[in-house]
Amino acid sequence: MWEPSPPAEAAPPADVRIRRLRGDGDVRLILAFLPDLYESNFPGFQADPQFLAASRDRLRVAAADPRQAILVAEDRAGLCGFIWVSAEVDYRGLMRGEVRAIYVHPRMRRRGVGRRLMAHGEAFLGVLGCHAVTLMVTASNRAACGLYGALGYQVTRHQMEKPLNVHPE
């Protein structure tokens, strides 16, 4: 099984280490991060018990899938972030990676933890033979957009949304 090793260019806070997810204890801690992750990026979203239960199930499945990795950042105070990456064959028949989710606890933001999680996620996807990595980011999340741009990510498409006035009869 692939295990994270520090990429040469990632200089983290000295007491933060990146490791693979280990069991339901880590899953519970990640679930505690999800309300902040989703509610801050999607106004009006509520991380209700059904959402958290479905997320728990998806995390468990991902942890057992060799084409996915959930890596956690941990310091002396506990988990301080995570990244979930996956690989699949794209429309050209090539392996493509995706950052499905990334989160850094507010106490550790702007300290290199997100950059380090991205480096480890990309390293995992590289071992699987991925030729590129995609991710989705909320346009209003300027800090994340800045990080991804600094890491070499480019906008390749725009997702647009239109609310519909649907009234049940």
N, C-alpha and C positions, 0 to 999 in steps of 0.2 A: 504494500500500500504506500502511496506517495505521502511523504511527510514534508512539511514546510522547512526550508532552510533559508536563512537570511540572504536575500538578494544583495549583491555588493553595493548597489546605489542607495539602499534604504537605510537611513540613519535614524533610528527610533529613540524615544526616551529610553534611557538605560534599563529601566525596570519593567518595560513592556515586552512580553513575548507573544509570538503568534504560534498557535497550535491548532490541530484539528478539533472539531467538536467531539466531546466525550459524553455521550449518554443524555438521559432525560434531565439531569441537573443543569447542563448547559442549555438544553432546549428551553427549560423554564426561564432561565435568565434572558435568553434571546427574546422569548415571548414578552418579557417585561419591557424590552426596548421598542417593540412594535407600535404601541400607541403613539409614542413620540415620533417615530419614523414616518408613519402613515398620516397621522393627524396634522403634522407640521407641513407635509407636502401636498395634502389633499384637503383643502378647507371643507369643513362640514362632515368629513369622514369620522366615524366612530368605530374604534376597535372594540367591538362588542364580543361577548363570550363565543358566539358562533364563529366569528372571524378568527379569534385566537385558537379555537379548537381546530379549525381547518388548517390554520398556519402550523400548528403543532404537528398535525398529520403530514403535511407537505415537508416539513423539516426532517421528520423521521425517515420518510421515503428518500429524500435527497441524501441524507447521511449514509444510507446503505447502497447508494448508486455509485459505481466506480467512475461514472462520467460527471459526477457532481462533487463539489467540496464545500463544506461550511467550515470556515476558519475563524477562530476567535482571537481577539487581542485580550491579554490578561496582564494586570499589574498587581501590586500588593493588595489593592482594595477589591480585586475581583475582576470579572469581565468588564471590559471598557469598550468593546466593539466587536463587530463580526462582518464577514463578507461571505456571500453565497454565490458561487459560480457554477456554471454548467457548460457542457459541450454537446454539440449536435452537428449533424451533417446539414450543410446549407443547400440552397437551391442549385448550386454548382457542383454538388457532390464533395465539397471540402469541409473539413472540420472548422466550426466557428464556435468561439466561446461567448458566453453572456454573463455579465454581472447581474444576477437576479435581484440582489439586495446588498446594501452596505450601510452600516450604521456605526457612528462613533459617539460614545457618551459625551454629553456637553462638557464634563470636567476634563476631557482629554482632547477636545477639538483644537485645531491649529497647533498641534504638537507633533505632527508627522505620523500619527497612527493611521489615518485614512490612506495616506500615501503608501505606507508599509503594507496595509491590508491589500491594497490594489496590486502591489508588486508581488506579493505571495499568491494572490488569486491568478494573476497573469502567468506566474511561473508554473502553477498547476496546469493551466490550460495549455501552456507551451509543451509540457511533457506529453499531453494528449495529442499533440500535433495540430493544434488550432492555428489557423493562418491569420485570424483577426479576433478581436473582442468587441462586442457591442454592449451598450447599456442604455437605459432610459433614465432621464433625469427631468424633474420638474423645472420648467423654464425659470420660475421664480427663485429657485434654490441657487443663488449666485455663488455661494461658497463652494458647493459641489461642482457647479459648472466651471468655476475657476480651477479647481483641483484637476478635473478631467482634462481641461484644455492644457494645463501645464504638463500633464502626463502624456500628451500627444493625441488625445481623442479629438475627433472632428465631427461636426454636425454633418450627417449624411442623409437625413430625412427630417421632416417636420410632421408631428402628429397634431392634427387639429380636432377640435371638439365643438359640437354645437348642442346646446341643451334643447330638448324638445318639450313642447307644452302638451304633455300627454295627460289626459284626464280620464280615468276609468269611468265607464258609463254605468 
